[in-house]
Amino acid sequence: MAEGGFVVAICQHGGEFTSGPNGNLIYKGGEAHAVDVSREMSLDSFKDEVSKVFHVDVTDMSFKYFLPNNNRTLITISCDRDLQRMVDFTASAAQADVFVISRVENRSVVTYTGASTVKAGSNAHGDKRKRTASKNKVSKSNKKTASATGVVVQADTNDLNQPTNDLNQPTNDLDFPLEFGHDVAFPTTAGAVSSAPDDLNHDKLALVDTTQREPTGFFDDAVNAYDGSDIIIDPPQELTNNPALFWEDIIKGVGQEFDNVKDFRAQLCKYSIGKGFVYRFIKNETTRVTVKCVADGCTWRLHASESSRNKKFVIKKMTDEHTCGGEGGEGQRRATRQWLTTIIKQKLRENSLLKPKDLVKEIHEEYGVMLTYSQVWRGREVAQKEMFHVQREASGHLPWYGERLMQTNPGSILDLSEFSENRRFIFAFHASLEGFASGCRPLLFLDKVPLKATNEYKLLVAAAVDADDGVFPVAFNVVEDDNYENWVWFLMKLRIALQYHNYPLNAMTFLSNGQKGLDAAVAHAFEGSHHAFCLHHIMEEFKGELKKGPWSQQIRDAMVEDFTRAAQACSIDDFNASIESIRNISTEAADWIIASKPEHWSDAIFRGCRYDHFSSNIVDAFNNWIPTKKEGSMVLMVDSLRTKIMETIEARREACKSWEGPLTPSIDYKAKDEITKAGKLTVLCSSETVFEVRGSGIFVVNLANWECTCRRWQLSGLPCMHVIAVCNRIGRSFYDYCSKFFTTDSYRQTYSGTIYPIPDMDTLDFSAAAMVPPPRPRTSDKPRRKRLNPNKPTTLIRLCSRCKQVGHNKATCEAAF
């Protein structure tokens, strides 16, 4: 379409949607106005025009439209680029129907087969709607989400192999939706690393129709393809009054991972209290747990066991259906001592004078759990002991340790500013921060380090990889829970620390599982950065969904291989080919993959640079860095990490002294594999810097821009076989075209710093006796109880045994003997 084109937008507001016999949506009622929309018009200007013609405030309303010849899928307009797309898509028709829908109506515009009317904002009978992970939605329903049946939209795209900038140069901005109604934008800040092609026309990308329909396959009742963050800024009053409603979705299904068996039992306890049923253990061991509902004949059952791969506790089987009606909240709910202690600690922080009888009443009113006085009394004793231990470390041990750390390792961080209020603190050593800024790739892995002996607090970590692909810790954060607020605080503090070291923040890429608020926290703290999701977590969930289907193990393995190829695809064509291979077997499986946000895990679409890292599980290397006996004390845990990092830096610094090549050993091994392949290629010269390489295909190498049309060079930072073939032809060394982050010089710079010991650690008292709180003194407003009442009249007359008189006894008798 030529610049300056426009369409007539027929804006409609105040009506309702009905479903036609073919499943198409029909909008009836309301009023309509025509507004001219040009391609240069901004979304804010368009909203102003609509607000004027309807005389309503459209700030909290969404704008949707239909594509030509498609009245089933509503497309959302959420930015200026979306408005330009609407003009482009409807240019041939010269007009477009735009529906102005309120946020409440927007949540549940659904379609059904038949002539039933579906009013915007209502749920019609029979809808198998997905149970979202958002805590804002309070529902007792046990039904999961119906997966959308997808349709592929095909069109042509511009050349995907246009020359792009090198790994250290800026790229053009790119926005396009991967799912209709779920827009995903990829802003690229100046100086950021870009690994996706510059010009991607979404017509050639496999798109999915997200319209909700009746269940038709095995993926229809599955858990969300990839749940995002649960962020609640202002929770509803009903959730505030009943915190147990937050726990209804804490157990999601097969494939869900937990840090250890203690963490699993704790989450299972919360889940049963939130759902309102009672369970009993069939197996309760450290490596496997099986539970079932206590009601006779009820089918609810769950089995979880330890994974041999990463030592995490994983749900293997789950029958998530109660035939006993146990979810209604009837019956006594099972509470563990750990759960009771956690709840009592929360209440004692609000009011330290609460008595056991007050706690019994509040716990029953808020959680529906009836406990005895003695149970709560013992729980309060344990809670007071743990709170005293934390307070003792916060007021004595941690400040002392932080002072010694600053004296021995200047430039390190141990921020205790929010520990007393929010129970969190960050620590990072100067050698780690300086090493990351000097020699590591702009890639950070974010995850939680599972602790084996305690669940009182969590350890969050930001780690990098060195030039030899070894894990390199950067910063740690101790928190009570790994949620959105704690991740944002951690990342904001990390951002300040990196800015102090003059690190270019706009070129950073983060790799995480995207859960627990991480997806939103990264975007909030590091605006303009790139965030990749851990492929392993998505793959494990995909395998769990495949097990529900009728396919053989061979077919399931084939679909998993296609999924892996889609993640590692370097072009949109290769990505679509892998998805179509899965779609030929199962449309539901292909749509599930598209709904899992491939813009965060597929090399063909992801805008950042991961250097061939697809999983955040490298942080599992920290599992054995902290001895179990030292997890009970935060100071001992921090010092254990300091000792381990100190030893690791020194060992690797000594090891690299014998390295002679320009690349580190592991990277040099990868390069030799490409050298073997390069010998079979034919190179044709086009100019001094542009070459044509022929082998299984024809590829163009541009040495000036550090680009190859296969895109392996741009994605990994290591020359591909086509670049090596060109270097062999012109007599240059391919080492000159390797990223600086793979060189031995960068490796030595990473480990050039030193972490120094902290003396006088033996002066701190960590004995068990020191953890017992002192007895509470009697309050001044409560006088000591008097055993004798002086005003009570005497009822018994005592006589002297010698003279038989009153008023004295035999010892004081003065009568003559």
NORLIN-V136823 format. One record per backbone hydrogen bond with DSSP energy under -1.0 kcal/mol. CO is the residue of the C=O (numbers start at 1). NH is the residue of the N-H. E is the energy in kcal/mol with one decimal. If there is no record, write none. Layout:
co=CO nh=NH e=E
co=CO nh=NH e=E
This chain:
co=2 nh=5 e=-1.4
co=5 nh=39 e=-2.0
co=7 nh=37 e=-2.8
co=8 nh=96 e=-2.4
co=9 nh=11 e=-1.1
co=9 nh=35 e=-2.3
co=10 nh=98 e=-1.9
co=11 nh=33 e=-2.2
co=12 nh=100 e=-2.8
co=13 nh=31 e=-2.3
co=16 nh=28 e=-3.2
co=18 nh=26 e=-2.9
co=20 nh=23 e=-1.5
co=24 nh=20 e=-3.0
co=26 nh=18 e=-3.2
co=28 nh=16 e=-2.8
co=31 nh=13 e=-2.1
co=33 nh=11 e=-2.7
co=35 nh=9 e=-3.1
co=37 nh=7 e=-2.3
co=38 nh=41 e=-1.0
co=42 nh=46 e=-2.0
co=43 nh=47 e=-2.5
co=44 nh=48 e=-2.0
co=45 nh=49 e=-2.0
co=46 nh=50 e=-2.2
co=47 nh=51 e=-2.6
co=48 nh=52 e=-1.8
co=49 nh=53 e=-2.0
co=50 nh=54 e=-2.0
co=51 nh=55 e=-1.4
co=58 nh=61 e=-1.4
co=60 nh=103 e=-1.2
co=62 nh=101 e=-2.7
co=63 nh=77 e=-2.8
co=64 nh=99 e=-3.2
co=65 nh=75 e=-3.1
co=67 nh=70 e=-1.7
co=71 nh=25 e=-3.4
co=75 nh=65 e=-1.7
co=79 nh=83 e=-1.5
co=80 nh=84 e=-1.9
co=81 nh=85 e=-2.1
co=82 nh=86 e=-2.1
co=83 nh=87 e=-1.8
co=84 nh=88 e=-2.3
co=85 nh=89 e=-3.2
co=86 nh=90 e=-1.9
co=90 nh=94 e=-1.4
co=94 nh=8 e=-2.0
co=96 nh=10 e=-3.0
co=98 nh=12 e=-2.6
co=99 nh=64 e=-2.0
co=101 nh=62 e=-3.4
co=102 nh=106 e=-2.3
co=105 nh=108 e=-1.1
co=116 nh=19 e=-1.2
co=119 nh=122 e=-2.1
co=124 nh=127 e=-1.3
co=127 nh=129 e=-1.2
co=128 nh=146 e=-1.6
co=130 nh=132 e=-1.0
co=166 nh=169 e=-1.9
co=174 nh=186 e=-1.3
co=179 nh=182 e=-2.4
co=184 nh=176 e=-1.1
co=186 nh=174 e=-1.2
co=189 nh=192 e=-2.6
co=201 nh=204 e=-2.0
co=202 nh=205 e=-1.1
co=208 nh=180 e=-1.1
co=217 nh=220 e=-1.1
co=219 nh=222 e=-1.3
co=236 nh=240 e=-1.8
co=237 nh=241 e=-2.4
co=238 nh=242 e=-1.0
co=242 nh=245 e=-1.7
co=243 nh=246 e=-1.7
co=244 nh=247 e=-1.5
co=247 nh=250 e=-1.3
co=253 nh=256 e=-1.7
co=256 nh=315 e=-2.0
co=258 nh=313 e=-2.2
co=260 nh=264 e=-2.0
co=261 nh=265 e=-2.3
co=262 nh=266 e=-2.2
co=263 nh=267 e=-2.3
co=264 nh=268 e=-2.5
co=265 nh=269 e=-2.1
co=266 nh=270 e=-1.8
co=267 nh=271 e=-2.4
co=268 nh=272 e=-2.3
co=269 nh=273 e=-1.9
co=270 nh=274 e=-2.7
co=271 nh=275 e=-2.5
co=272 nh=276 e=-2.0
co=272 nh=277 e=-1.8
co=278 nh=294 e=-2.1
co=280 nh=292 e=-1.9
co=283 nh=290 e=-2.6
co=287 nh=306 e=-2.5
co=288 nh=285 e=-2.7
co=289 nh=304 e=-2.7
co=290 nh=282 e=-3.3
co=290 nh=283 e=-1.6
co=291 nh=302 e=-2.5
co=292 nh=280 e=-2.5
co=295 nh=298 e=-1.4
co=300 nh=293 e=-1.8
co=301 nh=319 e=-2.9
co=302 nh=291 e=-2.5
co=303 nh=316 e=-2.1
co=303 nh=317 e=-1.9
co=304 nh=289 e=-3.0
co=305 nh=314 e=-2.9
co=307 nh=311 e=-1.6
co=312 nh=307 e=-3.5
co=313 nh=258 e=-2.6
co=314 nh=305 e=-2.2
co=315 nh=255 e=-2.8
co=317 nh=303 e=-2.8
co=319 nh=301 e=-1.2
co=319 nh=321 e=-1.5
co=325 nh=328 e=-1.3
co=336 nh=340 e=-2.5
co=337 nh=341 e=-2.7
co=338 nh=342 e=-2.2
co=339 nh=343 e=-2.3
co=340 nh=344 e=-2.5
co=341 nh=345 e=-2.3
co=342 nh=346 e=-1.8
co=343 nh=347 e=-1.8
co=344 nh=348 e=-2.7
co=345 nh=349 e=-1.7
co=347 nh=351 e=-2.4
co=351 nh=354 e=-1.2
co=355 nh=359 e=-2.2
co=356 nh=360 e=-2.5
co=357 nh=361 e=-1.6
co=358 nh=362 e=-2.4
co=359 nh=363 e=-2.6
co=360 nh=364 e=-1.6
co=361 nh=365 e=-2.0
co=362 nh=366 e=-2.4
co=363 nh=367 e=-2.3
co=364 nh=368 e=-1.2
co=372 nh=376 e=-2.0
co=373 nh=377 e=-2.5
co=374 nh=378 e=-2.5
co=375 nh=379 e=-2.3
co=376 nh=380 e=-2.5
co=377 nh=381 e=-1.8
co=378 nh=382 e=-2.0
co=379 nh=383 e=-2.4
co=380 nh=384 e=-2.6
co=381 nh=385 e=-1.9
co=382 nh=386 e=-2.4
co=383 nh=387 e=-2.6
co=384 nh=388 e=-2.2
co=385 nh=389 e=-2.0
co=386 nh=390 e=-2.4
co=387 nh=391 e=-2.6
co=388 nh=392 e=-2.5
co=389 nh=393 e=-2.0
co=390 nh=394 e=-2.6
co=391 nh=395 e=-2.3
co=392 nh=396 e=-1.5
co=392 nh=397 e=-1.0
co=393 nh=398 e=-3.3
co=396 nh=400 e=-1.8
co=397 nh=401 e=-2.8
co=398 nh=402 e=-3.0
co=399 nh=403 e=-2.2
co=400 nh=404 e=-2.1
co=401 nh=405 e=-2.6
co=402 nh=406 e=-2.1
co=403 nh=407 e=-1.6
co=404 nh=408 e=-2.4
co=405 nh=409 e=-2.7
co=409 nh=412 e=-1.6
co=413 nh=428 e=-2.1
co=416 nh=419 e=-1.2
co=418 nh=422 e=-2.4
co=419 nh=423 e=-1.4
co=425 nh=478 e=-2.8
co=426 nh=415 e=-2.1
co=427 nh=476 e=-2.4
co=428 nh=413 e=-3.5
co=429 nh=433 e=-2.2
co=430 nh=434 e=-2.8
co=431 nh=435 e=-1.9
co=432 nh=436 e=-2.3
co=433 nh=437 e=-2.2
co=434 nh=438 e=-1.6
co=435 nh=439 e=-2.3
co=436 nh=440 e=-1.1
co=441 nh=443 e=-2.8
co=442 nh=509 e=-1.8
co=444 nh=511 e=-2.4
co=445 nh=463 e=-2.4
co=447 nh=461 e=-2.5
co=458 nh=479 e=-2.4
co=459 nh=449 e=-3.3
co=460 nh=477 e=-2.4
co=461 nh=447 e=-1.7
co=462 nh=474 e=-2.2
co=462 nh=475 e=-1.7
co=463 nh=445 e=-3.6
co=464 nh=472 e=-3.1
co=466 nh=469 e=-1.8
co=470 nh=466 e=-2.6
co=472 nh=464 e=-3.1
co=475 nh=462 e=-2.5
co=476 nh=427 e=-2.1
co=477 nh=460 e=-3.3
co=478 nh=425 e=-1.7
co=479 nh=458 e=-4.2
co=481 nh=483 e=-1.5
co=483 nh=487 e=-2.2
co=484 nh=488 e=-2.6
co=485 nh=489 e=-2.2
co=486 nh=490 e=-2.3
co=487 nh=491 e=-2.7
co=488 nh=492 e=-2.5
co=489 nh=493 e=-2.1
co=490 nh=494 e=-2.2
co=491 nh=495 e=-2.4
co=492 nh=496 e=-1.9
co=493 nh=497 e=-2.0
co=494 nh=498 e=-2.3
co=495 nh=499 e=-2.3
co=496 nh=500 e=-1.7
co=498 nh=503 e=-2.1
co=499 nh=502 e=-1.7
co=503 nh=505 e=-1.0
co=505 nh=508 e=-1.3
co=508 nh=530 e=-1.9
co=509 nh=444 e=-2.4
co=510 nh=532 e=-3.6
co=511 nh=446 e=-2.2
co=512 nh=534 e=-2.3
co=515 nh=518 e=-1.8
co=517 nh=521 e=-2.3
co=518 nh=522 e=-2.5
co=519 nh=523 e=-1.1
co=520 nh=524 e=-1.7
co=521 nh=525 e=-2.6
co=522 nh=526 e=-2.6
co=526 nh=529 e=-1.9
co=530 nh=510 e=-3.1
co=532 nh=512 e=-2.1
co=534 nh=538 e=-1.3
co=535 nh=539 e=-2.8
co=536 nh=540 e=-2.6
co=537 nh=541 e=-1.7
co=538 nh=542 e=-2.2
co=539 nh=543 e=-2.4
co=540 nh=544 e=-1.9
co=541 nh=545 e=-1.8
co=542 nh=546 e=-2.1
co=543 nh=547 e=-1.5
co=545 nh=548 e=-1.1
co=546 nh=549 e=-1.5
co=552 nh=556 e=-2.3
co=553 nh=557 e=-2.4
co=554 nh=558 e=-1.7
co=555 nh=559 e=-2.1
co=556 nh=560 e=-2.2
co=557 nh=561 e=-2.3
co=558 nh=562 e=-2.1
co=559 nh=563 e=-2.2
co=560 nh=564 e=-2.3
co=561 nh=565 e=-2.3
co=562 nh=566 e=-2.2
co=563 nh=567 e=-1.8
co=564 nh=568 e=-2.0
co=567 nh=603 e=-2.5
co=571 nh=575 e=-2.0
co=572 nh=576 e=-3.0
co=573 nh=577 e=-2.2
co=574 nh=578 e=-1.9
co=575 nh=579 e=-2.1
co=576 nh=580 e=-2.8
co=577 nh=581 e=-1.7
co=578 nh=582 e=-1.5
co=579 nh=583 e=-2.6
co=580 nh=584 e=-1.9
co=582 nh=585 e=-1.1
co=582 nh=586 e=-3.0
co=586 nh=590 e=-1.6
co=587 nh=591 e=-2.4
co=588 nh=592 e=-2.1
co=589 nh=593 e=-1.8
co=590 nh=594 e=-2.1
co=591 nh=595 e=-2.2
co=593 nh=596 e=-1.1
co=597 nh=600 e=-2.0
co=598 nh=601 e=-1.3
co=598 nh=602 e=-2.7
co=600 nh=533 e=-2.8
co=602 nh=605 e=-1.4
co=602 nh=606 e=-3.0
co=614 nh=535 e=-3.2
co=616 nh=619 e=-1.3
co=617 nh=620 e=-1.7
co=618 nh=621 e=-1.8
co=619 nh=622 e=-1.9
co=620 nh=623 e=-1.7
co=622 nh=625 e=-1.4
co=627 nh=630 e=-1.5
co=628 nh=631 e=-1.3
co=633 nh=637 e=-2.1
co=634 nh=638 e=-2.4
co=635 nh=639 e=-2.4
co=636 nh=640 e=-2.0
co=637 nh=641 e=-2.0
co=638 nh=642 e=-2.2
co=639 nh=643 e=-2.4
co=640 nh=644 e=-2.3
co=641 nh=645 e=-2.8
co=642 nh=646 e=-2.4
co=643 nh=647 e=-2.2
co=644 nh=648 e=-2.4
co=645 nh=649 e=-2.7
co=646 nh=650 e=-1.8
co=647 nh=651 e=-2.5
co=648 nh=652 e=-2.5
co=649 nh=653 e=-1.9
co=650 nh=654 e=-1.8
co=651 nh=655 e=-1.9
co=652 nh=656 e=-1.8
co=655 nh=658 e=-1.0
co=656 nh=659 e=-1.1
co=662 nh=744 e=-1.8
co=664 nh=668 e=-2.7
co=665 nh=669 e=-1.9
co=666 nh=670 e=-1.4
co=667 nh=671 e=-2.1
co=668 nh=672 e=-1.9
co=669 nh=673 e=-1.2
co=670 nh=674 e=-1.2
co=671 nh=675 e=-1.9
co=672 nh=676 e=-1.7
co=673 nh=677 e=-1.2
co=674 nh=678 e=-1.8
co=677 nh=680 e=-1.3
co=678 nh=681 e=-1.5
co=682 nh=694 e=-3.2
co=684 nh=692 e=-3.4
co=689 nh=703 e=-2.7
co=690 nh=686 e=-2.2
co=690 nh=687 e=-2.1
co=691 nh=701 e=-2.5
co=692 nh=684 e=-3.4
co=693 nh=699 e=-2.8
co=694 nh=682 e=-2.6
co=697 nh=695 e=-2.3
co=699 nh=693 e=-3.3
co=700 nh=709 e=-1.8
co=701 nh=691 e=-2.4
co=702 nh=707 e=-2.3
co=707 nh=702 e=-3.0
co=708 nh=711 e=-1.9
co=711 nh=715 e=-1.7
co=712 nh=716 e=-2.3
co=713 nh=717 e=-2.0
co=717 nh=739 e=-2.1
co=720 nh=724 e=-2.1
co=721 nh=725 e=-2.1
co=722 nh=726 e=-1.8
co=723 nh=727 e=-2.5
co=724 nh=728 e=-2.3
co=725 nh=729 e=-1.7
co=726 nh=730 e=-2.2
co=727 nh=732 e=-2.1
co=733 nh=736 e=-1.3
co=734 nh=737 e=-1.7
co=735 nh=738 e=-1.4
co=739 nh=742 e=-1.8
co=740 nh=743 e=-1.2
co=742 nh=664 e=-1.8
co=743 nh=747 e=-1.6
co=744 nh=748 e=-2.4
co=745 nh=749 e=-2.1
co=746 nh=750 e=-2.1
co=747 nh=751 e=-1.4
co=749 nh=752 e=-1.2
co=760 nh=763 e=-1.3
co=761 nh=764 e=-1.2
co=768 nh=771 e=-1.1
co=769 nh=772 e=-1.1
co=779 nh=782 e=-1.3
co=789 nh=792 e=-1.3
co=800 nh=804 e=-1.4
co=805 nh=800 e=-2.8
